[in-house]
Each structure stands twice: as C-alpha cells, then as structure tokens.
Amino acid sequence: MKIVKLLSIVLISFVLCAGIAVPMVPQPHGFFQFPIIPGLENKARNIFFHVPLAWTAVLAFLVALWHGFRYLRTQDIMHDHQSVASAGLGLMFCLLATITGSIWAKFNWGSFWNWDPRETSIFILLLIYGAYFALRSALASEEIRARLSAVYSMIAGVTAPFFVFVMPRLFAGLHPGARGDEAGSTPVAQLHMTGPMRIVFFSGLLGFSLLFFWLLNLRVRVARLEEQHSINLQP
C-alpha cells in the first residue's frame, strides 16, 4: 500500500501542476501547451479534475456493490466494513465531483446550479447514498444492518453508472454530450485532446483511483482495529 500511496500522491500532484500551469493556446506547438477546446476554452482544465472525481465515485460505488455481494455469500463482517467504507468514499468523491461541476457551471452557464440532467442525476445519486447511511444508522442489530446494507449497496451500485454516464445523455441539456448537442459526444468521450492532455487526463483517472484504494485500505484497517477492540472489551 505504500507504493499505492506514493504513486497516487505523485500522479495527483502532477495533474494539479500540469492542469493549472500549462497554458492553453489555439495552436499548441509543444508538449507544454494544450489546445483550446471550442466552447470550453480555459475552463476545459476542469476536465482533469471533475471527470476523474466522477469516475472514482462510480468505482467506489461498484466496489461497495461487490463487497455487499460478498457479504451475502460469506456472512464475513469484514466485507460489510469494506462495503460501507467504499460507499462512504464514493459519497465523498461524488460530492467533490458535484462541487467541481458546479464551479464549471458557474463559469459556463452563469449559475452554480441549473437542474441540468447531469446535475439532476448526480443529485439523485447523492440522495441514494445519503439514504444508505440513514438506513444503517437506523438499525441497531449488526447482522440486520449488514444484510440490508449489502442488498441496498447492490441495488444502488447498479444505478451509479447509469446516473453518471447514461442518463445525462438521454435528455437535452446544457452539459456537453447531452442529447441534441451539435458538437456530438463530450470532449472526453471523443478524446478531443492532444497527447499531452491525454497523459494528464489519464494520470488523473489513475491517481484518484489509487487514492481511493489507499483511503479504503486505511478505513478498513481502522474498522478492524475497532472490531478487535470491541471484542477485547467483551466480558
């Protein structure tokens, strides 16, 4: 995990420096210049942060789904710990994606929130996982809480890719790639980026993904220590 931690820090630091400092020009003539994406201009820098955050949120929700399934198969409480830790991190990354998206919306559309289909879908996803933690806090029995949470995480995990990647493309909206967008798909999906931009973008995807797995490992280790502590306190 030390390698994962170090690599995530290096990659995210690289993305932060390159994504903010490298100039965007109409006709790039070197590695340290990015092209201006029509309609986004310098605001396209947010692609390096907003999209990886949204991707990592979906990744975390899918990991929560997997461990929820594993708990139902094995009844191993550690899978419940891994599932809830992953769902919590997914909620954090989803919130960060919402914040960066709102900042983007302010500069592109004049308002932090417009109830665009993509904004609406990610808001629904936040509500779904907010309800997940409300459900857990309402159940006193550890066994019932783990079992119901596992079922919930499996259902919610299936919806996450739909709300983030599919639903926003089914309706007309302000976001690039919405139905009826004359530019077609999003700059990311069509890879309307030069080689250097792709390096920074995919470094962001990898860096934030590794950050998630590092944080997940930390949270699971804490859960194990708390589990062992509670066992030691029992008479």
C-alpha positions in Angstrom: 0.0 0.0 0.0 2.9 2.4 0.5 3.6 2.2 -3.3 -0.1 2.9 -4.0 0.0 5.9 -1.6 3.2 7.3 -3.1 2.0 6.8 -6.7 -1.3 8.5 -6.0 0.4 11.5 -4.4 2.8 11.8 -7.3 0.1 11.5 -10.0 -2.3 13.9 -8.4 0.4 16.4 -7.8 1.4 16.1 -11.4 -2.2 16.6 -12.5 -2.6 19.6 -10.3 0.6 21.3 -11.5 0.1 20.5 -15.2 -3.7 21.1 -15.2 -3.3 24.5 -13.8 0.0 25.8 -15.0 0.2 24.6 -18.6 -1.1 27.3 -21.0 -4.0 26.7 -23.4 -3.4 28.2 -26.8 -5.3 28.0 -30.2 -2.4 26.2 -31.9 -0.1 24.3 -29.5 3.5 24.0 -30.6 5.0 21.8 -27.9 4.4 19.4 -25.1 3.9 22.2 -22.6 0.9 23.7 -24.4 -2.7 22.5 -24.5 -5.2 23.3 -27.3 -8.2 25.3 -26.6 -11.4 23.2 -26.8 -14.1 25.1 -28.6 -16.9 26.1 -26.2 -14.8 25.4 -23.1 -11.6 27.5 -23.6 -9.6 27.7 -20.4 -12.4 26.2 -18.4 -11.5 22.8 -20.1 -8.9 22.5 -17.3 -11.7 21.2 -15.1 -11.8 18.0 -17.2 -8.6 17.0 -15.4 -10.3 17.1 -12.0 -14.1 16.9 -12.4 -14.2 13.8 -14.6 -11.7 11.7 -12.6 -13.6 12.5 -9.4 -16.9 11.3 -11.0 -15.1 8.2 -12.3 -13.7 7.4 -8.9 -17.1 7.9 -7.3 -18.6 5.3 -9.6 -15.6 3.0 -9.0 -16.2 3.3 -5.2 -19.9 2.5 -5.5 -19.1 -0.6 -7.6 -16.6 -1.8 -5.1 -19.2 -1.3 -2.4 -21.6 -3.4 -4.5 -19.0 -6.1 -4.8 -18.3 -6.3 -1.1 -22.1 -6.2 -0.4 -22.5 -9.3 -2.6 -19.5 -11.0 -0.9 -21.0 -10.3 2.5 -24.3 -12.0 1.4 -22.3 -15.0 0.2 -19.9 -15.4 3.1 -21.5 -13.5 6.0 -18.0 -12.2 6.8 -18.4 -8.9 8.6 -15.2 -7.5 7.1 -17.0 -7.4 3.7 -19.6 -5.2 5.4 -16.9 -2.9 6.7 -15.3 -2.8 3.2 -18.7 -2.1 1.6 -19.6 0.7 3.9 -16.1 2.3 3.7 -16.2 2.2 0.0 -19.7 3.7 -0.2 -18.6 6.5 2.2 -15.6 7.3 0.0 -17.8 7.1 -3.1 -20.2 9.7 -1.5 -17.2 11.9 -0.8 -15.9 11.7 -4.3 -19.4 12.2 -5.7 -19.8 15.4 -3.6 -16.4 16.6 -4.8 -17.5 15.9 -8.4 -20.7 17.9 -7.8 -18.7 20.8 -6.4 -16.2 21.0 -9.3 -19.1 20.6 -11.7 -21.0 23.5 -10.0 -17.9 25.7 -10.4 -17.7 24.7 -14.0 -21.4 25.5 -14.5 -21.0 28.9 -12.9 -18.4 30.0 -15.5 -20.0 28.2 -18.4 -23.7 28.8 -17.8 -23.8 31.7 -15.3 -25.1 29.8 -12.3 -23.8 27.2 -9.9 -26.9 25.0 -10.3 -29.2 24.8 -13.3 -31.0 21.4 -12.8 -29.4 20.2 -16.0 -29.9 16.4 -16.5 -26.4 15.7 -15.4 -26.7 17.8 -12.3 -30.0 16.3 -11.5 -28.7 12.7 -11.9 -25.8 13.2 -9.7 -28.0 14.9 -7.1 -30.3 11.8 -7.2 -27.1 9.7 -6.6 -26.2 11.7 -3.6 -29.7 11.2 -2.2 -29.5 7.4 -2.8 -26.3 7.1 -0.8 -27.4 9.6 1.8 -30.4 7.3 2.4 -27.9 4.3 2.5 -26.2 5.8 5.6 -29.5 6.9 7.1 -30.6 3.2 6.8 -27.5 2.0 8.5 -27.8 4.5 11.4 -31.5 3.5 12.0 -30.7 -0.2 12.5 -29.3 -1.4 15.9 -28.7 -5.1 15.0 -25.3 -5.5 13.4 -26.4 -8.6 11.5 -29.6 -7.0 10.1 -27.8 -3.7 9.4 -25.1 -5.6 7.4 -27.5 -7.7 5.5 -29.9 -4.9 4.5 -26.9 -2.6 3.7 -25.5 -5.3 1.4 -28.7 -5.6 -0.5 -29.1 -1.8 -0.7 -25.5 -1.3 -1.9 -26.0 -3.9 -4.7 -29.1 -2.1 -6.0 -27.6 1.4 -5.6 -24.3 0.3 -7.2 -26.1 -0.8 -10.3 -27.7 2.7 -10.7 -24.4 4.6 -10.2 -23.0 4.1 -13.8 -26.5 4.8 -15.2 -26.9 8.1 -13.4 -23.4 9.3 -14.1 -22.7 8.1 -17.6 -26.0 7.1 -19.3 -29.0 9.2 -18.1 -27.4 12.6 -18.8 -27.1 11.6 -22.5 -30.7 10.6 -22.8 -32.1 14.1 -22.4 -31.4 17.5 -23.8 -29.3 19.7 -21.5 -26.6 22.3 -21.1 -23.8 19.8 -20.5 -21.6 18.7 -23.4 -22.7 15.4 -24.8 -26.4 15.9 -23.9 -29.0 14.7 -26.4 -29.1 17.1 -29.3 -25.6 18.6 -28.7 -24.4 19.7 -32.1 -20.8 19.0 -31.0 -21.7 15.3 -30.6 -20.3 13.5 -27.6 -18.2 15.0 -24.8 -14.6 16.1 -25.4 -13.6 13.3 -23.1 -15.6 10.6 -24.8 -14.4 11.6 -28.2 -10.8 12.2 -26.9 -10.7 15.7 -28.4 -7.4 16.1 -26.7 -3.8 16.2 -27.7 -1.3 13.6 -26.5 -0.1 15.8 -23.5 -3.7 16.4 -22.5 -4.4 12.7 -22.6 -1.4 12.0 -20.4 -2.6 14.5 -17.8 -6.2 13.3 -18.0 -5.4 9.5 -17.7 -2.9 10.3 -14.9 -5.8 11.9 -13.1 -8.0 8.9 -13.6 -5.3 6.6 -12.3 -4.2 8.9 -9.5 -7.6 9.4 -8.0 -8.4 5.7 -8.4 -5.3 4.8 -6.4 -6.1 7.5 -3.8 -9.5 5.8 -3.4 -7.9 2.3 -2.8 -5.4 3.8 -0.4 -8.1 5.5 1.6 -10.2 2.4 1.5 -7.4 0.4 2.9 -7.0 2.9 5.8 -10.7 2.9 6.6 -10.8 -0.9 6.6 -7.8 -1.2 8.9 -9.5 1.2 11.3 -12.6 -0.9 11.2 -10.6 -4.0 12.0 -9.0 -2.3 15.0 -12.4 -1.1 16.3 -13.7 -4.6 15.8 -10.9 -6.1 17.7 -11.2 -3.5 20.5 -14.9 -4.3 20.9 -14.1 -8.0 21.2 -11.5 -7.4 23.8 -13.9 -5.3 25.9 -16.5 -8.1 26.0 -16.5 -10.0 29.3 
